[in-house]
Every structure is written in C-alpha cells, then in structure tokens.
Amino acid sequence: MKQISGNKLLVRALKEEGVDTIFGYPGACTIDISDELYKQDDIRIILPRHEQALVHEADAYARTTGKVGVCLVTSGPGATNLVTGLATANYDSVPLVCFTGQVARPLIGNDAFQEVDIVGITRSITKYGVIVRNREDLGRIIKEAFYIARTGRPGPVLIDLPKDVMAELGSADYPDTVNIRGYKPNTNVHMGQLKRALKMLKKAKKPLFLAGGGVNIARANEVFTEVVEKTEVPVVTTIMGRGAVPTDHPLYIGNLGMHGAYASNMAVSECDLLFSIGTRFNDRITGKLHEFAPNAQIVHIDIDTASISRNIHVDVPIVADALEAVTKMNEYVEHCETKKWRKQIAEWKEEHPLTMKNRVDMGPQDIIEEINRQFDNAIIATDVGQHQMFTTQYIEITKNKQLITSGGLGTMGYGFPAAIGAKLGNPDKDVIAISGDGGMQMNIQEFATAVLEELPLILCVFNNEYLGMVRQWQKLFYGKRYSMTNLKSGALFRRTNGQEMPEYTPDFVKLAESYGAKGIRVMKKEDIAAAFEEAKKNTKTPTLIEFVINPEELVYPMVQPGGTLEDLIMDC
C-alpha cells in the first residue's frame, strides 16, 4: 500500500474537503506543510501580515461564502495569535478549521522553543480541539474537524500538528464518512412542538417574530420572509439577525436591544407571543432578564440545545436547524389577525422614529445613507464601537446585501480584515468596511495584504479622535471624565494639563498612500457622495475614506445600564 507523509495527506485532505483558499502564516513547525502547498495549484494561499488578522479574514470568508474558513499558522506565538479570532468565531457560530504547528512529540511538555498547549488554551473558545499524536489518526481527525465545524451549531475547530507526526509516513487514504460517537447533531424538527407553537401564534393578539443570527447563518432568509408575509406578523431582529427579512419590508420594525429602535423595544415589551428563531438572548438584547417580554409566552427555535432556556425561560423549546424549521413552518402557517397590533407599532415608530437630529455638520447617518444609495450588491463589514451601532441602525440589508460584524465578542480590529476575507470570497460584490479610528489601527497592517491581492475595498473610517463608545458611557454615566479614550493624548497633553494636543496620529490618508492605496479625507456633508464615486473608480486597490466626525455624536436610543428595554435614553 502506498504511503505518504502527513504533510502530503493534509494537502490531499484539504482538496477532498473542497478547500480553495487558505489563510496562512509560516514558521518552523509548518514549513514542511508550506512546502507541500507550494507544489500544488488548486488551493490559493493568502499571506496576511498578522495571525489575528488572518483568522478574521478566514472568518469573514466563511460567513459570506457558506464555506469552512481554513487557517494555517505555526506553533507558539503563531498559535496564540489566533485566540481572539477563535473566540470571535465561536461566539458568532462561524465554521473554521485552524491548523496549528506544534513541536515534535518528544519535546512537548519540556518548554521547548515556541511550544504552547494551544489545545488547552483554546478549549473554552472552540467547538473542538485536538492534538494529533499518531500519524494513523491524521486523516480521520481532519475529516471529523470539517464535519464538526460545519454541522450543528457551526464553530471553530483547532487541530494541533506535531512536526514529527506530519513528517511520518502512513496511509494515503482519506475517509469518506464520519461517525463520531456522542456527536449526532439534530436538524429535524419536532413536528408536535412546532404545531403547538403555530397554534399559539395563530391565537396571539400581539405576536412578534424575533430573528437572530441563526436565520442568516442557515441561509433561511427567503423562506422566513415568506412566513412573515403569510402570517403578517411583524419582525424584530438582533444585530446579528439584521437582514433576516429585508430591512425595507413593511413588517420589519428594526433591531431590539441596548441600541435598538424605540418601536422594536416597545413591541417586545408589549407582545403576548414572542416567536424567536436563532438567538441566544444575550444581555445586550434583554436588559433585565426578569422584565424581558413580561407579557409574552416565548417560543424558541435553536439548533443548540444549550442555548434554549439558558438565559430566558421559554414555553415551547424546539431544537432544530433554522432553515429546516422555517421551511416546515412555511407549510403550515396561516394568516394571523395583526392589523390592530401593527397599527400600535406604527404609532410607536411615528412617535419616536429612528433618526439622528438634523445637524448642519456631517454625521454617521449621512454617510451610511449614502452607502445605501450607491451600493445595492454589497457586503458591509464593521469593526466594533459607535460606528458599528450606527451601521446596524441605518444600513439597509436587502436581498443582495449582507452585514458581517463581531456580535458576541465585540472584537475591535475585526472590520478591515473581515472586508479582505469577504472580498476574496466574493470578488463580484462591492465590499465596504466601516471602522472607527481606534479599531482601524488594530489591524492596519493589512493594507499590505489588500494592496498585494489587488482588492478594491472601500474602507470608511469614522474619525472622532476618541474611543467613541467608551467615551459615550463616560459622558452619560461618568461625569464626562474621559479617562483613556482621547486618542490624541500623550506627553504633550499631560505636560500642559490638557490645554495642548498634537495633530492626530496617524494621518490616515498618508498612511493609506504609503501602502499604495488611495486616501480621501471628507470634512463636509456635501462631499460624501463624490468620495464614494471616486473610490468606485479604483478597481485594483483599496480606498480609505476618512470621515471627520464630531466626538459629540452619540448613539441613541440607548438602554440605561441595568435597565429594561423600556428604560430608553432618547436623542436629547
């Protein structure tokens, strides 16, 4: 029987799994794998400039294509640099398979150069992690990794590869099937529970759909929209669920939660049946747990058994894949009488519309609305902060548009590399990243990746000279004590007791140009449209547009810390 090295089997396995792109950064413990990848032409190798950016790129590639994102990094610091990205993907249910190099087996546990127990370090933030200790197990473990990553609730899987195991000769066979005892993810719908839930929906006077990220992950958007239209039941979404129905749909109310629309939060508080699909009810959407949806019976469909009744007690639990469940719903749902309820919601919308007060100065809403006007076949990637909340409030997500963001972990530095991964996976779509001036600097080295890969990204930087979200809390709840949030502060600021500050560092336009990208600075509202038109002319290089924003622009509405969804601070 023909025998091949573990390195050769890994490359063969990647091809068998349909992998067409790997995000990798080399090192001593993976150099032999890199050498095997060099000998083939079927898999594209992307070389980012930092492993944290690398895993975010693989994450966004997976979110936007539906494929498994694949990472390859070396041992020690290469592996530990994946940690934040693994946690990001784990929270947001993103299928990744990450291969980490490891020192040879005789050196493990001896504090060898660049040795870490990466499986132990990441155990709580991966769906599964394993070190390959025997060459004969390699094929089976890789097959299981891809299966685990993409089935059930998707998530990241880590495989640690000791260098001597990968050099060892063994079978060239790669398994065709997977059979993991104890891991049998359920996708089928319990029809008895579903029919019970639909009877409750029919009887409810004030029914409400709550769509979470699970609807988008399952690609259940179209069939869910059909269900909504058949029933005429209004919809609210989490941030991760935005786009579950088109945001311009008449039955869509908006996002709920800490920065949700007034009408959305009131609808949750007043509904008598909350029919939720694919959300884990985290604290940013519930406020005080015991006062969340106080008048409602709750139905919860989720693929993850552990997510049901963990935070919010539900009346009808249904463990199922969102697409499978919504497809079955579509066969059985009936029209619901919601005219009076929808009239009440319309009155809330009219009473407190989601908008920023009219100001002469350029504001975030102006920028995002221009994106809505100019781009109708696009992926919008955001970083984390005020700009993220503004985007999730005002961005229109319709059939040909997608929003990707770090929802559960809230990872600054996600937006730019996410845009790179999204564009690599979707070359025919416009890809726009929206970042703050703080988050943009956390992975700004990826300009080199974007330029060398000839990616015509549009990178919007909302520069308010502060870490804006923390500053907002400091303004509203900490007596305007802006500790550690002014990005211009430093020695001069301290020496003059805040009376003098240097120019903003860096000059984003010059920095973009130093990488070979295009840089544009926008100071006035009337220049926004022209900046995007200019950016669209660049077909092989990224364009950074720096929008200079007033730091006093705050995200409203806002639920007070420790409050209920009705305890909203409005724009005042």
C-alpha positions as CSV (number, residue, x, y, z in Angstrom):
1,M,0.0,0.0,0.0
2,K,1.3,3.4,-0.9
3,Q,2.5,5.5,2.0
4,I,2.8,9.3,2.1
5,S,3.9,11.8,4.7
6,G,1.3,13.5,7.0
7,N,2.1,16.8,5.2
8,K,1.1,15.3,1.9
9,L,-2.1,13.8,3.4
10,L,-3.1,17.2,4.8
11,V,-2.9,18.8,1.4
12,R,-4.9,15.9,-0.1
13,A,-7.5,16.2,2.6
14,L,-7.9,19.9,2.0
15,K,-8.6,19.2,-1.6
16,E,-11.1,16.5,-0.7
17,E,-12.9,18.9,1.5
18,G,-13.3,21.4,-1.3
19,V,-10.9,24.0,0.2
20,D,-10.0,26.6,-2.4
21,T,-8.4,29.2,-0.1
22,I,-6.1,29.0,3.0
23,F,-5.1,32.0,5.1
24,G,-1.7,31.1,6.4
25,Y,1.5,32.5,8.1
26,P,4.6,30.2,8.1
27,G,7.0,29.2,10.7
28,A,9.5,26.4,11.6
29,C,6.8,23.9,12.7
30,T,4.7,24.4,9.5
31,I,7.5,24.9,6.9
32,D,7.1,21.4,5.5
33,I,3.3,21.9,5.1
34,S,4.1,25.2,3.3
35,D,6.4,23.3,1.0
36,E,3.7,20.7,0.1
37,L,1.3,23.6,-0.6
38,Y,3.9,25.1,-2.9
39,K,3.7,22.1,-5.1
40,Q,0.0,22.4,-6.0
41,D,-2.1,24.9,-7.8
42,D,-5.7,24.1,-6.7
43,I,-5.6,25.9,-3.3
44,R,-5.0,29.7,-3.2
45,I,-2.7,30.8,-0.3
46,I,-3.3,34.2,1.2
47,L,-0.4,35.6,3.3
48,P,-1.7,38.3,5.7
49,R,0.5,40.4,7.9
50,H,-0.7,39.1,11.3
51,E,-2.2,35.9,12.6
52,Q,-5.1,37.8,14.3
53,A,-6.0,39.4,11.0
54,L,-5.6,36.0,9.3
55,V,-8.2,34.3,11.4
56,H,-10.7,37.3,11.0
57,E,-10.1,37.0,7.2
58,A,-10.9,33.3,7.3
59,D,-13.9,34.0,9.5
60,A,-15.4,36.6,7.1
61,Y,-14.6,34.3,4.1
62,A,-16.7,31.6,5.8
63,R,-19.6,34.0,6.8
64,T,-20.0,35.3,3.3
65,T,-19.5,32.2,1.2
66,G,-21.0,29.5,3.4
67,K,-17.8,27.5,3.1
68,V,-15.5,26.5,6.0
69,G,-12.7,29.0,6.6
70,V,-9.2,27.5,6.9
71,C,-6.2,28.8,8.8
72,L,-2.6,27.6,9.0
73,V,-0.2,29.0,11.5
74,T,3.0,27.9,13.3
75,S,3.4,26.9,16.9
76,G,3.8,29.2,19.9
77,P,3.0,32.8,19.2
78,G,1.6,32.0,15.8
79,A,-1.0,29.8,17.5
80,T,-1.7,32.1,20.4
81,N,-2.3,35.0,18.0
82,L,-5.4,33.1,16.8
83,V,-7.1,33.2,20.2
84,T,-9.1,36.4,19.8
85,G,-10.3,35.3,16.3
86,L,-11.3,31.8,17.6
87,A,-13.3,33.4,20.3
88,T,-14.9,35.8,17.8
89,A,-15.9,32.9,15.5
90,N,-17.1,30.8,18.4
91,Y,-19.5,33.4,19.7
92,D,-20.9,34.1,16.2
93,S,-21.1,30.4,15.1
94,V,-18.6,30.6,12.2
95,P,-17.2,27.4,10.8
96,L,-13.4,27.4,10.9
97,V,-10.8,24.7,10.8
98,C,-7.5,26.1,12.1
99,F,-4.3,24.0,11.8
100,T,-1.5,25.0,14.2
101,G,2.0,23.7,14.0
102,Q,3.5,22.0,17.1
103,V,6.9,20.9,18.2
104,A,7.9,17.3,17.8
105,R,6.2,14.9,20.3
106,P,9.4,14.2,22.4
107,L,9.7,18.0,23.1
108,I,6.1,18.5,24.2
109,G,6.0,19.4,27.9
110,N,9.6,20.4,28.0
111,D,9.2,24.1,27.5
112,A,10.7,23.8,24.0
113,F,11.2,26.8,21.8
114,Q,7.8,28.1,20.6
115,E,5.8,25.3,22.4
116,V,2.4,26.1,23.9
117,D,-0.5,23.9,24.8
118,I,-2.8,25.6,22.3
119,V,-5.5,23.0,22.6
120,G,-5.7,23.7,26.4
121,I,-5.6,27.4,25.9
122,T,-8.5,27.4,23.4
123,R,-10.6,24.7,24.9
124,S,-13.3,27.0,26.1
125,I,-13.5,29.0,22.8
126,T,-13.5,26.3,20.2
127,K,-16.2,23.8,19.3
128,Y,-13.5,21.1,19.3
129,G,-9.7,21.0,19.7
130,V,-7.3,18.1,19.4
131,I,-3.6,17.3,19.0
132,V,-2.7,14.6,16.5
133,R,-0.5,12.2,18.4
134,N,-0.5,9.3,15.9
135,R,0.0,9.5,12.2
136,E,-2.6,6.9,11.5
137,D,-5.3,9.1,13.1
138,L,-4.5,12.2,11.0
139,G,-7.0,11.6,8.1
140,R,-9.8,10.7,10.5
141,I,-9.2,13.8,12.6
142,I,-9.2,16.1,9.7
143,K,-12.4,14.6,8.3
144,E,-14.0,14.9,11.7
145,A,-12.8,18.5,12.1
146,F,-14.5,19.7,8.9
147,Y,-17.7,17.8,9.8
148,I,-17.8,19.2,13.3
149,A,-17.1,22.8,12.1
150,R,-19.9,22.9,9.6
151,T,-22.7,20.8,11.3
152,G,-25.0,21.5,14.2
153,R,-24.2,25.0,15.5
154,P,-21.2,25.9,13.4
155,G,-18.0,26.9,15.1
156,P,-14.2,26.8,15.1
157,V,-12.2,23.6,15.3
158,L,-8.5,23.6,16.1
159,I,-6.1,20.8,15.1
160,D,-2.5,20.8,16.6
161,L,0.0,19.1,14.3
162,P,3.3,18.0,15.9
163,K,6.1,18.3,13.3
164,D,7.3,14.7,13.6
165,V,3.8,13.3,13.2
166,M,3.5,15.3,9.9
167,A,6.8,14.0,8.6
168,E,5.9,10.4,9.3
169,L,4.9,8.1,6.5
170,G,1.5,6.4,6.7
171,S,-1.6,5.5,4.7
172,A,-2.6,7.8,1.8
173,D,-6.3,7.1,2.4
174,Y,-8.7,9.8,3.4
175,P,-12.0,8.8,4.9
176,D,-15.3,9.2,3.0
177,T,-17.6,9.2,6.0
178,V,-17.7,10.4,9.6
179,N,-19.1,8.5,12.6
180,I,-18.4,10.3,15.9
181,R,-19.9,8.6,18.9
182,G,-21.6,11.3,21.1
183,Y,-21.8,13.8,18.3
184,K,-25.0,13.4,16.3
185,P,-26.3,16.9,15.6
186,N,-30.1,17.1,15.2
187,T,-31.5,19.1,12.4
188,N,-35.0,17.5,12.2
189,V,-37.9,19.4,13.6
190,H,-40.1,18.0,16.3
191,M,-43.4,18.5,14.5
192,G,-45.5,18.2,17.6
193,Q,-43.7,21.1,19.2
194,L,-43.8,23.1,16.0
195,K,-47.5,22.7,15.5
196,R,-48.1,23.6,19.1
197,A,-46.1,26.8,18.6
198,L,-48.0,27.6,15.4
199,K,-51.3,27.2,17.2
200,M,-50.1,29.7,19.8
201,L,-49.1,32.1,17.0
202,K,-52.5,31.9,15.4
203,K,-54.3,32.7,18.7
204,A,-52.0,35.5,19.8
205,K,-53.3,39.1,19.7
206,K,-49.9,40.7,19.7
207,P,-47.5,38.2,18.1
208,L,-43.9,39.1,17.3
209,F,-41.1,37.3,15.4
210,L,-37.6,37.7,16.8
211,A,-35.0,36.7,14.3
212,G,-31.4,36.2,15.4
213,G,-28.2,35.4,13.6
214,G,-29.2,31.8,13.2
215,V,-31.6,32.7,10.4
216,N,-28.7,34.3,8.4
217,I,-26.3,31.5,9.2
218,A,-28.8,28.9,8.0
219,R,-29.5,31.0,4.8
220,A,-33.2,30.9,5.8
221,N,-33.9,34.5,4.8
222,E,-36.1,33.9,1.8
223,V,-38.3,31.3,3.3
224,F,-38.6,33.2,6.6
225,T,-39.7,36.3,4.6
226,E,-42.4,34.1,3.0
227,V,-43.6,33.0,6.5
228,V,-43.7,36.6,7.7
229,E,-45.7,37.6,4.7
230,K,-48.2,34.8,5.1
231,T,-48.8,35.5,8.7
232,E,-48.5,39.3,8.6
233,V,-46.7,39.0,12.0
234,P,-44.2,41.9,12.5
235,V,-40.4,41.2,13.0
236,V,-37.6,42.5,15.1
237,T,-34.1,41.3,14.8
238,T,-30.9,41.2,16.8
239,I,-27.9,42.9,15.3
240,M,-26.7,39.5,14.0
241,G,-30.1,38.8,12.6
242,R,-30.4,42.1,10.6
243,G,-31.3,41.1,7.1
244,A,-33.3,38.0,8.1
245,V,-36.1,39.9,6.3
246,P,-35.2,42.9,4.0
247,T,-34.9,46.0,6.2
248,D,-37.2,47.9,3.8
249,H,-40.0,45.3,4.3
250,P,-43.2,46.8,5.8
251,L,-43.4,44.2,8.5
252,Y,-39.8,44.8,9.7
253,I,-39.7,47.1,12.8
254,G,-35.9,47.2,13.5
255,N,-33.3,45.9,15.9
256,L,-34.1,45.5,19.5
257,G,-31.8,45.8,22.5
258,M,-29.4,48.3,24.0
259,H,-29.3,50.5,20.9
260,G,-32.5,49.2,19.3
261,A,-35.3,51.3,17.9
262,Y,-37.9,52.5,20.3
263,A,-40.7,50.7,18.4
264,S,-38.8,47.4,18.5
265,N,-38.1,47.5,22.2
266,M,-41.7,48.5,22.9
267,A,-43.0,45.7,20.7
268,V,-41.0,43.1,22.7
269,S,-42.2,44.6,26.0
270,E,-45.9,44.6,24.9
271,C,-46.2,41.4,22.7
272,D,-48.1,38.4,24.0
273,L,-46.2,35.8,22.0
274,L,-42.5,36.1,21.1
275,F,-41.6,33.6,18.4
276,S,-37.8,33.6,18.4
277,I,-35.5,31.9,15.9
278,G,-31.7,31.5,16.2
279,T,-30.8,33.8,19.1
280,R,-29.3,33.1,22.4
281,F,-31.0,36.0,24.3
282,N,-27.7,37.7,25.4
283,D,-27.7,40.6,27.8
284,R,-27.4,43.3,25.1
285,I,-30.9,42.4,23.8
286,T,-32.7,41.5,27.0
287,G,-31.8,44.2,29.6
288,K,-33.1,43.0,33.0
289,L,-33.8,39.3,32.4
290,H,-36.9,39.1,34.7
291,E,-38.5,42.1,32.9
292,F,-37.8,40.9,29.3
293,A,-41.0,40.3,27.3
294,P,-43.0,40.3,30.5
295,N,-46.4,39.7,28.9
296,A,-45.3,37.1,26.4
297,Q,-45.3,33.3,26.0
298,I,-42.0,32.5,24.3
299,V,-41.2,30.0,21.5
300,H,-37.5,29.4,20.9
301,I,-36.1,27.6,17.9
302,D,-32.4,27.0,18.0
303,I,-30.0,24.3,16.8
304,D,-28.1,24.5,20.0
305,T,-29.8,22.7,22.9
306,A,-27.7,24.5,25.4
307,S,-28.9,27.9,24.2
308,I,-32.6,27.2,25.0
309,S,-33.8,28.4,28.4
310,R,-30.2,29.3,29.4
311,N,-30.9,33.0,29.8
312,I,-34.6,33.3,29.3
313,H,-37.1,30.6,30.2
314,V,-39.2,29.6,27.2
315,D,-42.6,28.0,27.0
316,V,-42.1,26.0,23.8
317,P,-38.5,24.8,23.1
318,I,-37.7,23.5,19.6
319,V,-34.2,22.2,18.8
320,A,-33.8,22.4,15.1
321,D,-31.8,23.9,12.2
322,A,-33.4,27.3,11.4
323,L,-33.8,26.6,7.7
324,E,-35.4,23.2,8.4
325,A,-37.7,24.7,11.0
326,V,-38.8,27.7,9.0
327,T,-39.3,25.6,5.8
328,K,-41.7,23.4,7.8
329,M,-43.4,26.5,9.3
330,N,-44.0,27.7,5.7
331,E,-46.0,24.6,5.0
332,Y,-48.4,25.1,8.0
333,V,-48.6,28.8,8.9
334,E,-51.8,30.6,8.5
335,H,-52.7,34.3,8.3
336,C,-52.8,36.0,11.7
337,E,-55.1,38.9,12.6
338,T,-52.5,41.6,13.4
339,K,-54.0,44.8,12.0
340,K,-54.6,46.4,15.3
341,W,-51.2,45.3,16.7
342,R,-49.4,46.7,13.6
343,K,-51.2,50.0,14.0
344,Q,-49.9,50.3,17.5
345,I,-46.3,49.6,16.3
346,A,-46.7,52.2,13.5
347,E,-47.7,54.7,16.2
348,W,-44.6,54.0,18.2
349,K,-42.5,54.4,15.1
350,E,-44.1,57.7,14.3
351,E,-43.8,58.9,17.9
352,H,-40.0,58.0,18.1
353,P,-38.6,57.4,14.7
354,L,-35.1,56.1,14.4
355,T,-33.1,59.1,13.2
356,M,-30.4,61.5,14.3
357,K,-31.4,65.1,14.9
358,N,-30.8,67.3,11.9
359,R,-27.5,68.9,12.2
360,V,-25.5,71.1,9.8
361,D,-22.3,69.0,10.4
362,M,-21.7,65.7,8.6
363,G,-22.9,62.8,10.8
364,P,-22.8,59.0,10.6
365,Q,-26.4,58.7,9.4
366,D,-25.5,60.9,6.3
367,I,-22.6,58.6,5.4
368,I,-24.5,55.3,5.9
369,E,-27.5,56.6,3.9
370,E,-25.1,57.5,1.0
371,I,-23.8,53.9,1.1
372,N,-27.5,52.7,0.9
373,R,-28.0,54.9,-2.1
374,Q,-24.9,53.9,-4.0
375,F,-24.4,50.2,-3.3
376,D,-27.1,47.6,-3.8
377,N,-24.9,44.5,-4.3
378,A,-22.6,44.7,-1.4
379,I,-21.1,43.2,1.8
380,I,-20.8,45.6,4.7
381,A,-18.2,44.7,7.3
382,T,-17.9,46.7,10.5
383,D,-15.5,47.0,13.3
384,V,-16.7,47.5,16.8
385,G,-17.8,50.7,18.5
386,Q,-20.2,53.6,17.9
387,H,-19.8,53.2,14.1
388,Q,-20.9,49.6,14.4
389,M,-24.1,50.6,16.2
390,F,-24.8,53.5,13.8
391,T,-24.3,51.0,10.9
392,T,-26.6,48.4,12.4
393,Q,-29.3,51.0,12.9
394,Y,-29.2,52.7,9.5
395,I,-27.7,50.2,6.9
396,E,-30.3,48.7,4.6
397,I,-29.8,45.0,4.1
398,T,-31.8,43.6,1.2
399,K,-31.6,40.5,-1.0
400,N,-28.2,41.3,-2.5
401,K,-26.6,42.8,0.6
402,Q,-25.0,41.3,3.7
403,L,-23.8,42.7,7.0
404,I,-21.0,41.0,8.9
405,T,-19.8,42.1,12.3
406,S,-18.4,40.8,15.5
407,G,-21.5,40.5,17.5
408,G,-20.9,38.2,20.5
409,L,-17.3,39.1,21.4
410,G,-17.2,42.7,20.1
411,T,-13.8,42.5,18.7
412,M,-12.1,45.7,17.7
413,G,-9.8,45.2,14.7
414,Y,-12.3,42.8,13.0
415,G,-13.6,45.1,10.3
416,F,-10.7,45.6,7.9
417,P,-9.5,42.0,7.8
418,A,-13.1,40.9,7.6
419,A,-13.5,43.0,4.5
420,I,-10.5,41.4,2.9
421,G,-11.8,37.9,3.6
422,A,-15.2,38.8,2.2
423,K,-13.8,40.3,-1.0
424,L,-11.6,37.3,-1.6
425,G,-14.6,35.1,-1.3
426,N,-17.0,37.4,-3.3
427,P,-15.0,39.1,-6.0
428,D,-18.1,40.3,-7.8
429,K,-19.6,42.1,-4.8
430,D,-18.7,45.6,-3.5
431,V,-17.2,45.3,-0.1
432,I,-17.2,48.2,2.3
433,A,-15.6,48.2,5.7
434,I,-16.8,50.7,8.3
435,S,-14.4,51.3,11.2
436,G,-13.7,53.8,13.9
437,D,-10.3,55.5,14.2
438,G,-9.4,53.2,17.1
439,G,-10.4,49.9,15.7
440,M,-8.9,50.7,12.3
441,Q,-5.4,50.9,13.8
442,M,-5.6,47.5,15.4
443,N,-5.1,45.6,12.1
444,I,-4.0,48.5,9.8
445,Q,-1.0,46.4,8.6
446,E,-3.5,44.5,6.4
447,F,-3.2,47.3,3.9
448,A,-0.3,45.3,2.6
449,T,-2.5,42.2,2.1
450,A,-5.2,44.2,0.4
451,V,-2.9,46.0,-1.9
452,L,-0.9,43.0,-2.9
453,E,-4.1,40.9,-3.5
454,E,-5.4,43.8,-5.6
455,L,-8.6,44.2,-3.6
456,P,-10.7,47.3,-4.4
457,L,-12.2,47.6,-0.9
458,I,-13.7,50.8,0.4
459,L,-12.6,51.5,3.9
460,C,-14.7,54.1,5.8
461,V,-13.0,55.4,8.9
462,F,-15.3,57.4,11.3
463,N,-12.6,59.6,12.9
464,N,-13.9,61.3,16.1
465,E,-10.4,61.3,17.8
466,Y,-11.8,59.2,20.6
467,L,-12.6,55.6,21.5
468,G,-16.2,56.7,21.0
469,M,-18.3,54.0,22.6
470,V,-16.4,54.1,25.9
471,R,-16.4,57.9,25.7
472,Q,-20.2,57.8,25.3
473,W,-20.5,55.9,28.6
474,Q,-18.1,58.3,30.2
475,K,-20.2,61.3,29.1
476,L,-23.5,59.9,30.1
477,F,-22.6,58.0,33.3
478,Y,-19.2,59.0,34.5
479,G,-19.4,62.8,34.8
480,K,-17.5,63.4,31.5
481,R,-14.3,62.0,32.9
482,Y,-12.7,60.9,29.6
483,S,-10.1,58.6,31.0
484,M,-8.0,56.6,28.5
485,T,-10.3,57.4,25.5
486,N,-8.7,60.5,23.9
487,L,-6.6,59.2,21.0
488,K,-4.6,62.5,20.8
489,S,-3.5,62.4,24.4
490,G,0.1,61.7,25.4
491,A,3.1,63.5,26.8
492,L,2.1,67.0,25.4
493,F,-1.4,66.5,26.8
494,R,-0.1,65.6,30.2
495,R,2.6,68.3,30.3
496,T,0.0,71.0,29.5
497,N,-2.8,69.6,31.7
498,G,-4.9,69.0,28.6
499,Q,-4.5,72.5,27.2
500,E,-2.4,71.4,24.2
501,M,-2.7,68.4,21.9
502,P,-0.7,67.3,18.9
503,E,-2.1,66.7,15.4
504,Y,-4.0,63.4,15.1
505,T,-1.7,60.4,14.6
506,P,-1.7,58.7,12.1
507,D,-2.6,60.7,9.1
508,F,-4.8,58.0,7.6
509,V,-4.7,59.4,4.1
510,K,-0.9,59.4,4.0
511,L,-0.7,56.0,5.7
512,A,-3.0,54.5,3.0
513,E,-0.9,56.1,0.3
514,S,2.3,54.7,1.8
515,Y,0.9,51.2,1.2
516,G,0.0,52.0,-2.4
517,A,-3.7,52.5,-1.6
518,K,-5.9,55.6,-2.2
519,G,-6.7,58.0,0.6
520,I,-9.5,60.6,0.7
521,R,-10.5,62.9,3.6
522,V,-14.0,64.2,3.9
523,M,-14.9,67.1,6.2
524,K,-18.3,68.2,4.8
525,K,-21.6,66.5,4.2
526,E,-21.8,67.7,0.6
527,D,-18.5,65.8,-0.2
528,I,-19.7,62.4,0.9
529,A,-21.2,61.2,-2.4
530,A,-18.2,62.4,-4.5
531,A,-15.8,60.4,-2.2
532,F,-17.7,57.2,-2.8
533,E,-17.9,57.8,-6.6
534,E,-14.1,58.4,-6.6
535,A,-13.5,55.2,-4.6
536,K,-15.5,53.2,-7.0
537,K,-13.1,54.1,-9.8
538,N,-10.3,52.2,-8.1
539,T,-10.7,48.6,-9.4
540,K,-7.4,47.1,-8.2
541,T,-6.5,49.0,-5.0
542,P,-8.3,49.7,-1.7
543,T,-9.5,53.2,-1.0
544,L,-9.6,54.6,2.5
545,I,-12.1,57.4,3.1
546,E,-11.6,59.2,6.4
547,F,-14.8,61.0,7.6
548,V,-14.0,63.5,10.3
549,I,-16.8,63.2,12.8
550,N,-17.8,65.3,15.8
551,P,-17.0,63.4,19.0
552,E,-20.3,64.6,20.5
553,E,-22.2,62.4,18.0
554,L,-23.7,59.7,20.3
555,V,-25.7,56.5,19.6
556,Y,-29.3,56.8,20.5
557,P,-31.6,55.3,21.6
558,M,-29.7,53.6,24.5
559,V,-31.0,51.4,27.2
560,Q,-29.6,52.5,30.6
561,P,-27.2,50.1,32.2
562,G,-29.1,47.7,34.3
563,G,-32.4,48.9,32.9
564,T,-35.2,47.3,30.9
565,L,-36.0,47.7,27.2
566,E,-38.4,50.5,28.1
567,D,-35.7,52.5,30.0
568,L,-34.5,54.2,26.9
569,I,-32.4,57.3,26.7
570,M,-33.5,59.1,23.6
571,D,-31.6,61.6,21.5
572,C,-31.6,64.8,23.6
